[in-house]
């Protein structure tokens, strides 16, 4: 019996893998066209890299291991931190750096257990310009368009807006965390009595209560903000958002942009613009990102930076709909069946076709090929060499003739 992927489940897995590879290749191609270079960080990182920085990955969510010397390591729970450290320690941060990565991250929670997921993201380090922020968001939009999405939204907010607005309230950490939960879920039913129980000035309570509703078309949202509560820092932050939105309008992608001043990211290292992307098919974000200008301070360098990451598994879920994503390759599958006496010729032809980008399988004539389903079948025997494409059969005497026939039938 020839080798065969035996079950429907296995065939489905192979198909899914091809879709995943197609997805990743599209993302990588677009990253490259914006000037990003691929890098890779270590699978194992020092536990201290994350625990010494507050507001990053929850230490209880990290997958920990002990190495032979007794040192505590973690399986990579995040990519931004090790890239920032690498850029800071290398001294390369004096110039603008553009990196992208396709890497697995590992988290462990009580509800989901230990989970491995793939992130595809970019990091732009070394400048702090709204033009860069807009181009980063444009790249995310370009990625989504490459994948065939048309109905999607990028929600844009500012990490400093919520912090500045609630600063006068003097809330405790648990109160802030509870309030963030209400805002993220737009749960006004529980948020209103929660705020009423706090000792807040009436105008401040009303302003905080309005945060979940500050969502929609950017210009309309800007008009709804209670100006009497805006301090100088908040006005600066909103001006920065307005500049980014204007740049995106000039890129002619404004129809995909939504302003969400209730947007809160659980990674507290974000300092300025933050954003997340949604598509119609999935109810949770499939990309998240933002600017983190102070993260480099922990390594003794001034390193403004911005980045985002796609959740590849969530993207694949969204792309599972028929016709949404093409296969990893459009080249036909060729099966070469040969007699022993024609083996060398068949091998030489197979190598040539693979160099040309074809998918080629070889099969000795005496082997059972009943379960093969090639797009095109080639036969080498002492009588003649043939190409079978569906119901059409053509003969060839050399590889030049073969390539001409393959081009005619829609080859690579």
Residue pairs with C-beta under 8 A, 6 or more apart in sequence:
1 368
2 363
2 367
2 368
2 369
2 371
2 372
4 371
5 11
5 14
16 316
18 327
18 328
18 329
19 316
19 319
19 320
19 325
19 327
19 328
20 312
20 316
21 328
22 325
22 326
22 327
22 328
22 329
23 147
23 312
23 315
23 316
23 319
23 325
24 102
24 120
24 312
25 328
26 143
26 146
26 147
27 102
27 120
27 143
27 146
27 310
28 38
28 100
28 102
28 120
29 146
30 139
30 142
30 143
30 146
31 38
31 100
31 122
31 139
32 100
34 98
34 122
34 135
34 139
34 142
35 98
36 98
36 99
36 100
36 122
36 124
37 98
37 99
37 100
38 99
38 100
38 101
38 102
39 83
39 86
39 99
39 100
39 101
40 101
40 103
41 76
41 79
41 82
41 83
41 86
41 101
41 103
42 76
42 82
43 75
43 76
43 104
44 65
44 67
44 73
44 74
44 75
44 76
45 73
45 74
45 75
45 76
45 77
45 82
46 71
46 72
46 73
46 74
47 62
47 64
47 72
47 73
47 74
49 81
49 82
49 85
50 56
50 57
50 59
50 62
50 74
50 77
50 78
50 81
51 59
52 298
53 81
53 269
53 295
53 298
54 268
55 267
55 268
55 269
56 78
56 81
56 267
56 268
56 269
57 77
57 78
57 107
57 267
60 108
61 77
61 107
61 108
61 109
62 74
62 75
62 77
62 106
62 107
62 108
63 74
63 75
63 77
63 106
63 107
63 108
63 114
64 72
64 73
64 74
65 72
65 73
65 74
65 75
66 72
66 73
67 73
74 106
75 106
76 82
76 103
76 104
76 105
76 106
77 105
77 106
77 107
78 105
78 267
79 101
79 103
79 105
79 119
79 121
79 123
79 309
80 123
80 267
80 269
80 292
80 295
80 307
80 309
81 295
83 99
83 101
83 123
83 125
84 123
84 125
84 292
84 295
84 296
84 299
84 303
84 305
85 299
87 93
87 97
87 125
87 296
87 303
88 296
88 299
88 300
88 301
88 303
89 299
93 125
93 126
93 296
93 301
93 303
94 126
95 126
96 124
96 125
96 126
96 127
97 123
97 124
97 125
97 126
98 122
98 123
98 124
99 122
99 123
99 125
100 120
100 121
100 122
100 123
101 119
101 120
101 121
101 122
101 123
102 118
102 119
102 120
102 312
103 118
103 119
104 116
104 117
104 118
104 119
105 116
105 117
105 118
105 119
106 114
106 115
106 116
107 114
107 115
107 117
108 114
108 115
109 115
117 311
117 312
117 313
118 311
118 312
118 313
119 309
119 310
119 311
119 312
120 309
120 310
120 312
121 289
121 307
121 308
121 309
121 310
122 136
122 139
122 307
122 308
122 309
123 305
123 306
123 307
124 132
124 136
124 305
124 306
124 307
125 296
125 303
125 304
125 305
126 303
126 304
126 305
127 304
128 291
128 293
128 304
130 240
130 243
130 244
130 247
131 247
132 306
133 244
133 247
133 272
133 273
133 291
133 306
134 244
134 247
134 248
134 251
136 289
136 306
136 307
136 308
137 154
137 156
137 244
137 248
137 257
137 275
138 248
138 251
138 253
140 154
140 275
140 277
140 287
140 289
140 308
140 310
141 152
141 154
141 253
141 256
143 287
143 310
144 152
144 277
144 279
147 315
147 319
147 324
147 325
148 319
148 324
148 325
149 279
149 318
151 279
151 280
152 256
152 277
152 278
152 279
152 280
153 256
153 257
153 258
153 277
153 278
154 256
154 257
154 258
154 275
154 276
154 277
155 215
155 258
155 259
155 260
155 263
155 275
155 276
155 277
155 278
156 218
156 241
156 244
156 245
156 257
156 258
156 259
156 260
156 263
156 273
156 274
156 275
157 241
157 259
157 260
157 261
157 262
157 263
157 264
157 273
157 274
157 275
158 237
158 238
158 240
158 241
158 261
158 263
158 272
158 273
158 274
159 265
159 270
159 271
159 272
159 273
159 274
159 290
159 291
160 233
160 234
160 237
160 271
160 272
161 234
161 237
161 238
161 261
162 180
162 183
162 211
162 261
162 262
162 264
164 231
164 233
164 234
164 237
165 207
165 208
165 211
165 229
165 234
166 176
166 179
166 208
168 201
168 204
169 198
169 200
169 204
169 208
171 179
171 198
175 198
178 194
179 191
179 194
179 195
179 208
180 264
181 187
182 188
182 190
182 191
182 194
182 212
183 191
183 211
183 212
183 262
183 264
184 262
184 264
186 212
186 262
187 212
188 209
188 212
191 209
191 212
192 209
195 205
195 208
195 209
196 205
198 205
200 208
203 226
203 228
203 229
204 229
206 226
207 226
207 229
210 224
210 226
211 261
211 262
212 262
213 224
213 262
214 221
214 224
214 225
214 259
214 260
214 261
214 262
215 221
215 258
215 259
215 260
215 261
215 262
216 258
216 259
217 258
217 259
218 241
218 242
218 245
218 257
218 258
218 259
221 259
221 261
222 238
222 242
222 259
225 238
225 261
230 238
237 272
240 272
240 273
241 259
241 273
244 273
245 254
245 257
245 259
248 254
248 257
263 274
263 275
263 276
265 274
265 276
265 288
265 290
269 292
269 294
269 295
270 290
270 291
270 292
271 290
271 291
271 292
271 293
271 294
272 290
272 291
272 293
273 290
273 291
273 306
274 288
274 289
274 290
274 291
275 288
275 289
275 290
275 308
276 285
276 287
276 288
276 289
277 285
277 286
277 287
277 288
278 284
278 285
278 286
279 286
279 318
281 317
281 318
281 321
282 314
282 317
282 318
284 314
285 311
285 314
286 310
286 311
286 314
286 315
286 318
287 308
287 309
287 310
287 311
288 308
288 309
289 306
289 307
289 308
289 309
290 306
290 307
290 308
291 304
291 305
291 306
292 305
292 306
292 307
293 303
293 304
293 305
295 303
295 305
296 302
296 303
296 304
296 305
297 303
318 324
319 325
329 359
331 357
331 358
331 359
331 411
331 412
332 358
332 359
332 374
332 375
332 376
332 410
332 411
332 412
333 359
333 360
333 361
333 374
333 375
333 376
334 353
334 358
334 359
334 360
334 361
334 374
334 375
334 376
334 377
334 378
335 360
335 361
335 363
335 369
335 372
335 374
335 376
335 377
335 378
336 346
336 349
336 350
336 360
336 361
336 362
336 363
336 378
336 379
336 380
337 363
337 364
337 365
337 369
337 377
337 378
337 379
337 380
338 345
338 346
338 362
338 363
338 364
338 365
338 379
338 380
338 381
339 365
339 380
339 381
339 382
340 364
340 365
341 382
342 380
342 381
342 382
342 385
343 364
345 380
346 362
346 380
347 362
348 399
349 378
349 380
349 399
349 402
350 360
350 362
352 399
353 360
353 406
354 360
356 403
356 411
356 412
357 412
358 406
358 411
358 412
361 372
361 374
363 369
363 372
365 381
375 389
376 387
376 388
376 389
376 406
376 409
376 411
377 387
377 388
378 385
378 386
378 387
378 388
378 402
379 385
379 386
379 388
384 395
385 395
385 396
385 397
385 402
386 393
386 394
386 395
386 396
387 393
387 394
387 395
387 396
387 402
387 405
387 406
387 409
389 409
392 409
394 405
396 402
396 405
403 411
406 412
